[in-house]
Amino acid sequence: MVAGTRNSGPKGVLGSGRDRAGGWLGRPSLWVLLVALFCLALSSACSSGSNPPVPTISSLAAARSLVTAGTATTLTAVFSDGEGSVDHGVGAVRSGVAVSTGNLAEDTTFTLTVSGPGGTRTRQIQVKTVAAPVITSFTAAKGILTEGASATLTGVFTGGAGTVSAGLGSVATGVPVTTAPLAGTATFTLTVTNEVGDSATAQTTVTVVAAPVITGFSALKTLLTAGGATTLTGSYTGGTGLVSEGLGGLASGGAVATGPLAGTTTFRLTVTNAAGDSVSAATTVTVVAAPAIAAFTSSMPRVGLGQSAMLTAVFTGGEGVLDHGLGPVLSGVDVPSGPLAATSLFTLTVTNAAGDAVSAKVAIQSLNRLATGEHHAAVVKSDGTVWTWGRNDQGQLGDGTALNHELPAMVPGLSGVAGIAAGARHLLALKADGTVWAWGVDYLGSASFDTHAAPFQVPGLTGVVDVAGGGDFSLALRSDGTVWSWGANFYGEVGSGAQAPQLAPVQVPGLSGVVAVSAGSYHGLALKADGTVWAWGSNVYGELGDGTSTSRSAPAQVPGLGGVVAVAGIDPFGSMALKSDGTVWVWGYGISGKFGDGGAFAGTVPAPFAGLQGVTSLAGGFGHTVFAKGDGSVWVAGDNSQSQCAVQAGQGSVIPLSAMAGLPACVAVAAGHRHSLALGQDGTLWAWGDNEAGLLGDGVPVARMTAAPSAFGPWALIQGAGKKTLALRADGSAWGWGWNLGAELGDGTSLDRSQPVRVQSPLKVTAVSGRTKGTLILREDGSVWRLGFNPDPGHQVTAMDTLAGSVGIAAGDHHYLALKADGTVWAWGTSYYGELGDGANTAREVPVQVSGLTGITQVAAAGDASYALKSDGTAWTWGRSYFFDGTPEHLTPVPVAGLSQVVALAPGDGNCLALKADGSLWAWGSNWNGELGDGTTHWQYPPVQVPGLGPVRAIASGDAHSLALGTDGTVWAWGRNAEGQLGDGTVTPRRSPGQVQGLAGITAISAGAHHSLALTPTQAFAWGLDDFSQLGLNRVGESGLPLQIPSFRLW
């Protein structure tokens, strides 16, 4: 192409005068020269380093490498020899000049790219994000308070740490915090700050009003003829006045007419302020007429040992006098019963001027203050503290550790306990304020399945008056007669009508008017005010007492039971009822002669425990039973393999009903798996039988044939709970010892305790219940709290928020029952056999009402079965019932056949004892070890009467042994005795009740899985299995004879 090109431009050096082909440019040699010169120039440029420079990045930094989501930061890059840009929409950047990232929603990695003639360089930096602080709610439990009251504040938030003003400091989301007493209206601020320092705030205001004060309330005339009327006047400040008996509002300084009066009447003026707090004053108008009693009632169907109930009599036509040294009484005026060491029958006699007289009676049951689980035990001292001993590998001792204790130790942080209950590996403490506290392992009402080494309040429970613990479930009875339950619910033991696990308390449907609850391993019992018993859960061995072996998940009345004053579910599949006549009735699984028959009783309907009379407290272990009589004696029967019947191990496997020797007068007994406990009238605690992990609480790790005293006390109530023991002192403090793997003892640890530790509770506990896995406590305010078995070690005392107002609780192995004041029963936990009583096999995390139950006065549960006692004296059962009536389960409550006038139930693992109002004891269910006390080892149903006993006033059941407390204060035991739980010095099972030697003046009894407990007003005794120090003797082993727990006195 070059040769064919004309150069028409100016003439240069090379082209001067040459513009044709063949000129300079057209010559080939010239092109060669030009190419050579170009190459020479290029080579020179390369060799002299004149290439374009490569870009350099010195740094890439973010002003903040951690930002709150939705906010921005800035990036600054230092670079040279190129142009920079940043991805993620940042764009072009200049060296050293900060640029904004824009708002970031998530962790972002930014890439800086610098490009120049010499190439491209990149560098990355990551900016992380954290969630923005968000406050969902910040509220006060009550927006209006009376001056001097403390507010409870709860904030729900995410994305940061919370603090509350007024010096309340750090708070956790969803965890209540209590203010100092408030003198005036106050506004509190919750500030939540995340890691970046960004914060959110919310406020809540608590209004404070003056307290109501009544300065006067009187009647113009206080003595009238029938049909006369009078005028009431009252003066007060700080609220609105309302007069009872339908008189309506009364202004301060005003007057209201009563209208014609037909009988003596007590009028009550109640003044309530805007906060809902009230005060009341009463005035009585006496009407003279023929002697007639309109009503004679107790303010509480159950009280803690050593505590007082208020008796109210409404009568006309004469002067009223109460027995038990209470003397004259005015109609309508509350009279304190005085400290009660055992279930007591009060008689009112009204005599007119002519000498004619009429009388009425009312029974007041004592709350369990002695409890044993499988390998741990607990008692409640008169000061309201709980002391525990025995195995603690799952926190059963409640001290926050997993160390066993061979001597009783106080459960730290728990006070005001009135009653105690034990599950297989958990404990329940009922406070005087109506709250329930629990610790140990399994479903404990905290909306989780876990282990708790320290007590926590069972959420949603207030006004609780009784608790019970099953294998993996618990029951709470509210003051309104409703029952609440939670737990594993394998057999419907939660009573909710389903078998799904229930991790939080649910009301047991169909139960009302309940006054007491109890729990077997997998079933629950409810005692109604009419003396009837209701049961649900497992019925594989007839433990529901309805004549079948069909488990139910909803309560049903136990047929044929009336006049019952106490019920007890016994491990593994038994039930017991104590009637007002002191007899004990049993049904279900009576292995090893623990029902007094010398064999494996298996009755599907209640039957009397032969030979038992005058029983006031009863308990059953796995194969033996223990009883305390009104005369203070302790009796045992059943398995004696670990000297739980107080007989030398190896000298007979089954012990007939026998009286214990070497015990002071006892008021309560408890039976563990293979050990026994007795509570003396003097407040001492005695233990014998298996001493694994220090079950006997005597500090010596060997079985004991004789009852040995506990080391702590005095106790108002002691209860066997699987492998632990629970006790309650008169001051409302709850204590426990023994198994504590799941922190069931409420001392903040998961260590087994060989001596009592106090259950951590700021309020008094009025009742407890539990099996091995967890504990429930009922506080004085009616709230139910769960101790132990919680995945968060910092929250081992959890409130059961949905069970406020319960008057009783009970726990089985995997489910729980709560009895409300209205007589309904509520259940939660597992429901494999219908133990929730709601007609289904669905586990419940929230308590559901047990179907078809009304007028319940007590509930109980053991294993996967549930029980209820009605006010008409009938017993009902649901859940697993194979050992009772041959059917696998009952999904709703069915009556226990053949029982009437039942006053108490004590279910065991597949069997149950029923105490009738006449003091006779009846039993049904499994009977492998003679735990039914009827002289055989045949399963029994309907219940058979336990022979060989005088009037019984209390009953208790362990896994396979049974206890009865006679009205004479003696304790009787029978059933399994391999761990010495019968307290007779042998390990021979007993098929018939045998008196626990060495015990006299006993006022209460309880049974753990294999150990027994007995109480006097000042002493406590324990015997049987002590593998987790549940005997409270500061040792591990077993004791075949009752031993006083050293220095263990209830008052």
NORSULLIN-V279455 format. One record per run of one state. SS is the DSSP state (H for helix, E for strand, C for the rest). FROM is the first residue (numbers start at 1). TO is the last residue. If there is no record, write none. Layout:
# NORSULLIN-V279455
ss=SS from=FROM to=TO
ss=SS from=FROM to=TO
This chain:
# NORSULLIN-V279455
ss=C from=1 to=27
ss=H from=28 to=47
ss=C from=48 to=55
ss=E from=56 to=62
ss=C from=63 to=65
ss=E from=66 to=68
ss=C from=69 to=70
ss=E from=71 to=71
ss=C from=72 to=73
ss=E from=74 to=80
ss=C from=81 to=82
ss=E from=83 to=86
ss=C from=87 to=90
ss=E from=91 to=93
ss=C from=94 to=98
ss=E from=99 to=100
ss=C from=101 to=103
ss=E from=104 to=104
ss=C from=105 to=107
ss=E from=108 to=116
ss=C from=117 to=118
ss=E from=119 to=130
ss=C from=131 to=133
ss=E from=134 to=140
ss=C from=141 to=143
ss=E from=144 to=146
ss=C from=147 to=151
ss=E from=152 to=158
ss=C from=159 to=160
ss=E from=161 to=164
ss=C from=165 to=168
ss=E from=169 to=171
ss=C from=172 to=176
ss=E from=177 to=178
ss=C from=179 to=185
ss=E from=186 to=193
ss=C from=194 to=198
ss=E from=199 to=209
ss=C from=210 to=212
ss=E from=213 to=219
ss=C from=220 to=222
ss=E from=223 to=225
ss=C from=226 to=230
ss=E from=231 to=237
ss=C from=238 to=239
ss=E from=240 to=243
ss=C from=244 to=247
ss=E from=248 to=249
ss=C from=250 to=254
ss=E from=255 to=257
ss=C from=258 to=264
ss=E from=265 to=272
ss=C from=273 to=277
ss=E from=278 to=288
ss=C from=289 to=291
ss=E from=292 to=298
ss=C from=299 to=301
ss=E from=302 to=304
ss=C from=305 to=306
ss=E from=307 to=307
ss=C from=308 to=309
ss=E from=310 to=316
ss=C from=317 to=318
ss=E from=319 to=322
ss=C from=323 to=326
ss=E from=327 to=329
ss=C from=330 to=334
ss=E from=335 to=336
ss=C from=337 to=339
ss=E from=340 to=340
ss=C from=341 to=343
ss=E from=344 to=351
ss=C from=352 to=356
ss=E from=357 to=367
ss=C from=368 to=368
ss=E from=369 to=373
ss=C from=374 to=376
ss=E from=377 to=381
ss=C from=382 to=384
ss=E from=385 to=390
ss=C from=391 to=394
ss=E from=395 to=395
ss=C from=396 to=398
ss=E from=399 to=400
ss=C from=401 to=404
ss=E from=405 to=410
ss=C from=411 to=412
ss=E from=413 to=413
ss=C from=414 to=416
ss=E from=417 to=423
ss=C from=424 to=425
ss=E from=426 to=433
ss=C from=434 to=435
ss=E from=436 to=443
ss=C from=444 to=448
ss=E from=449 to=457
ss=C from=458 to=458
ss=E from=459 to=460
ss=C from=461 to=461
ss=E from=462 to=462
ss=C from=463 to=463
ss=E from=464 to=479
ss=C from=480 to=480
ss=E from=481 to=489
ss=C from=490 to=491
ss=E from=492 to=492
ss=C from=493 to=499
ss=E from=500 to=508
ss=C from=509 to=511
ss=E from=512 to=512
ss=C from=513 to=513
ss=E from=514 to=528
ss=C from=529 to=531
ss=E from=532 to=537
ss=C from=538 to=539
ss=E from=540 to=541
ss=C from=542 to=550
ss=E from=551 to=557
ss=C from=558 to=561
ss=E from=562 to=562
ss=C from=563 to=563
ss=E from=564 to=570
ss=C from=571 to=572
ss=E from=573 to=579
ss=C from=580 to=580
ss=E from=581 to=595
ss=C from=596 to=600
ss=E from=601 to=610
ss=C from=611 to=614
ss=E from=615 to=620
ss=C from=621 to=623
ss=E from=624 to=629
ss=C from=630 to=630
ss=E from=631 to=631
ss=C from=632 to=632
ss=E from=633 to=639
ss=C from=640 to=642
ss=E from=643 to=643
ss=C from=644 to=646
ss=E from=647 to=648
ss=C from=649 to=653
ss=E from=654 to=661
ss=C from=662 to=665
ss=E from=666 to=671
ss=C from=672 to=673
ss=E from=674 to=680
ss=C from=681 to=683
ss=E from=684 to=689
ss=C from=690 to=692
ss=E from=693 to=693
ss=C from=694 to=694
ss=E from=695 to=695
ss=C from=696 to=703
ss=E from=704 to=710
ss=C from=711 to=712
ss=E from=713 to=713
ss=C from=714 to=714
ss=E from=715 to=722
ss=C from=723 to=723
ss=E from=724 to=728
ss=C from=729 to=733
ss=E from=734 to=738
ss=C from=739 to=740
ss=E from=741 to=741
ss=C from=742 to=748
ss=E from=749 to=749
ss=C from=750 to=752
ss=E from=753 to=758
ss=C from=759 to=759
ss=E from=760 to=760
ss=C from=761 to=764
ss=E from=765 to=771
ss=C from=772 to=774
ss=E from=775 to=780
ss=C from=781 to=782
ss=E from=783 to=787
ss=C from=788 to=796
ss=E from=797 to=802
ss=C from=803 to=805
ss=E from=806 to=812
ss=C from=813 to=814
ss=E from=815 to=820
ss=C from=821 to=822
ss=E from=823 to=823
ss=C from=824 to=824
ss=E from=825 to=831
ss=C from=832 to=833
ss=E from=834 to=834
ss=C from=835 to=842
ss=E from=843 to=849
ss=C from=850 to=855
ss=E from=856 to=863
ss=C from=864 to=864
ss=E from=865 to=870
ss=C from=871 to=873
ss=E from=874 to=880
ss=C from=881 to=881
ss=H from=882 to=885
ss=C from=886 to=888
ss=E from=889 to=895
ss=C from=896 to=900
ss=E from=901 to=907
ss=C from=908 to=909
ss=E from=910 to=917
ss=C from=918 to=918
ss=E from=919 to=925
ss=C from=926 to=926
ss=E from=927 to=932
ss=C from=933 to=933
ss=E from=934 to=934
ss=C from=935 to=939
ss=E from=940 to=946
ss=C from=947 to=951
ss=E from=952 to=957
ss=C from=958 to=960
ss=E from=961 to=967
ss=C from=968 to=969
ss=E from=970 to=976
ss=C from=977 to=977
ss=E from=978 to=978
ss=C from=979 to=983
ss=E from=984 to=986
ss=C from=987 to=988
ss=E from=989 to=990
ss=C from=991 to=991
ss=E from=992 to=992
ss=C from=993 to=993
ss=E from=994 to=998
ss=C from=999 to=1003
ss=E from=1004 to=1007
ss=C from=1008 to=1009
ss=E from=1010 to=1015
ss=C from=1016 to=1018
ss=E from=1019 to=1019
ss=C from=1020 to=1020
ss=E from=1021 to=1027
ss=C from=1028 to=1028
ss=E from=1029 to=1029
ss=C from=1030 to=1031
ss=E from=1032 to=1032
ss=C from=1033 to=1036
ss=E from=1037 to=1045
ss=C from=1046 to=1048
ss=E from=1049 to=1049
ss=C from=1050 to=1051
